[in-house]
Amino acid sequence: MIRLSSLTLIAILGWFTLSHVGIASPEPYRPMDDTQVLERLTFKASDPFAREIEILRADLRRNPRNLDSTIQLATRYIEQGRSEGDPRFLGQAQAVLTPWLNEPMPPPAALLLRATIRQNAHEFDQALADLDQVLVIQPTNAQAWLTKASILQVQARYDEARRACRRLARLAAAHVLLGCLGDIAGVTGQSSKSLELLRQVLSGSSLSGRERIWIATILGETAVRTGAIREAEQYFAEAFKVGIKDQYLLGAYADFLLDLHRYQDVISVLQSETRADGLLLRLTLAEQALELPAFQNHTAELAARFAASRERGTTVHVREEARFTLALLHDAGQALPLAQANWSVQREPADARILLECALADKNRAAAQPVLGWLNANHVEDFRLRQLANQIQETTF
Amino acid sequence: MRILLVIAWLLLSLPAWAHKPSDSYLSLSVQHSHVEGQWDIALRDLADAIGLDGDGNGHITWGEVRSKHDEIGVYALSHLVLSADTQTCKTEVLEQLIDHHTDGAYSVLRFRSDCGGPIGRLAVDYRLMFDIDAQHKGLLRLTQGGQTRAAIFSRESPIQEFSVNERSPWTESMQFIHEGIWHIWLGFDHVLFLLALLLPAVLIRVDGRWQAAGDFSSVWWNVVSIVTAFTVAHSLTLSLAALDVVRLPSRLVESTIAASVVLAGLGNLYPTVMSRRWMIAFGFGLVHGFGFAAVLTDLGLPQDSLLLSLVSFNVGVELGQLAIVAAFLPLAYLIRQSWSYPRLVLTGGSLAVIAIALVWFTERAFDLQLLPL
């Protein structure tokens, strides 16, 4: 009798587990209701952005060879892509530029924008090639030097990056030069100097909104790396006060909160940001920590998005995918090669961190070596990276 | 001052994390002289290309999509050219539905391309969205007689060619045998039904109690009668359905199959109700045959070798079934005398089978309620 009831229990348990697993794959369907909303666009026809775009497009229809309108339109698309974190706008910018880029001598303005688009696609070497082409024609193009410096910095080519920054000295306002150099200095062992200089820049009143966000975010991230929590919080607040939505800022701030275990704050900041993968990832990490039910759906959603990205053959999301695989799927063995592949493309503190975390979780000291070398060669200042590095060196696997 | 303005955007490195870029999903199933296709295009892309948001409120409703169906069809088909051996195929849209991918709603175009003769070499020229979004990609899945190939269209490589091998009857037949074997192995409902019927085959019922069957030959004939009855029944309905003589709604078939598994399990717990298992096997085998037929239709039956593929598929199903019996029977025969066989294996196994099949039944019946036939 006892045996039978335990068998019944097993049968019932089996039923419950299977009934959750056995979700049928959805099929294409024909909606019943004409008023059913299928998709929400990122902007309405009456939004300023849509109107601006429409005017520029109409301009180009009348006069397709108008370079100024082309550049303006592409620039607006890239800006929108940056605010929304939506690569469709970058593809659209590229399409607008195409006729000019197909010429034997593309105009520098078009090349510069393509470099930005390529930078976003992590095609760093091609982006640098575009920039060099611009700088041959226009050695005083400040934007080209700045973009070049930022790519070199991502590649951890700090000396070259500093040289590119210095070219800004007579070409742009002082704060652009200081921001460019300060960002590098903050990572490479001169954080107190960087903080001091940039603090002064931020207190100046001549900054535009985007520039304020830029400087304040660098300050915030540098402060985080030195462990100055309260100071970092102030800088992030400073950046948010500008009121322009910025994906990078949201991500940096969410990471800051996650490290402080302020999960509820992460959720209130990112609640409505489920469209951008990187932000959804951070939201899901907070949901996991708080054991919220949304965590499971969001994990499945992210897994599907990374799979879709792989199917497409792009590797833009490898840093996020490594983090997802380690922190949400808890699969260090799968995450480590992703983190290594990512490190071969980009080398920022966040890339170093995920590689160290994966190496530690996978008990693979050799895999951490490139990052340890980078930390020491560049005197990188980041107390969490140092902690991880010590952990790896002290642990006997 | 102008430099400052230019520099005002783009200062921090751009975030890599973002939405999914623009992709469409194109599936082509190559038949003898025509191609059946399904093309999922993001509503956001269609909105950029031809404008879907009629009232400009930023929301795309089904009504707005439906009113643009003609335009969507014309726009899509003017950006996709299939040709077979340099002859352009004539393409028409059959229906337009909606589906959801990870990044939102997609319009699903089902279409058919007639190429006018047997397809030897299929060229696909894909130009969707490239003029609007230079990073758009088309993800292609091309299937032909059970084989699948994948390819990616991009602005740099908009044309792809595929050689569609003339398939010998032999390879085609092997392909369908293979599919048949896999179908019975992966179609757990069929396996469970068969196993549920076979579980008591190594036992006999004496005075209301189970006892181990004495000799192998009685067990053997018992099994043969059950398997043969199942086979004859499902071959019969499989053929009738594949040849389009009889058609049953698939949800009815699927729910009945699930119910048959439940009943087979119950029959083991209450053996007096069902003494002649071969009759059960035959009766429900008829329904399982309709289930097999659905798979065969999905695979795309080549019209020119209908009978051969039908027979091959059936042979595959029988081979797969024999393999299951061959794995089960010796094992069951060996342990039939242990005390645990009637209690653990028969009772426990049947309970597990019932539980699983009940899940299937509720799911399939639930679908039935959701979508009125």
Interface residues (C-beta under 8 A of the other chain):
Chain A: R3 L4 L7 T8 I10 A11 I12 G14 W15 L18 S19 G22 A24 P26 E27 P28 Y29 R30 P31 D33 D34 T35 Q36 V37 L38 E39 R40 L41 T42 F43 K44 A45 S46 D47 T75 I78 E79 G81 R82 E84 G85 D86 P87 R88 L90 G91 Q92 Q94 A95 T98 T116 Q119 N120 A121 H122 A142 Q143 L146 T147 S150 I151 Q153 V154 L171 A172 A173 V176 G179 S208 R210 E211 I213 W214 T217 I218 D246 Q247 Y248 G251 R275 A276 D277 G278 L279 L281 E301 A304 R305 A308 S309 E311 R312 G313 T314 V316 H317 R319 E320 E348
Chain B: I3 L4 V6 I7 A8 W9 L10 L11 L12 S13 L14 P15 A16 W17 A18 H19 K20 P21 S22 D23 Q38 D40 L43 R44 D45 A47 D48 D53 G56 N57 G58 H59 I60 T61 W62 G63 V65 R66 E95 L97 I98 D99 H100 H101 T102 D103 G104 A105 V108 F130 D131 I132 D133 A134 Q135 H136 K137 L139 I152 R343 L344 T347 G348 L351 A352 I354 A355 I356 L358 V359 W360 T362 E363 D367
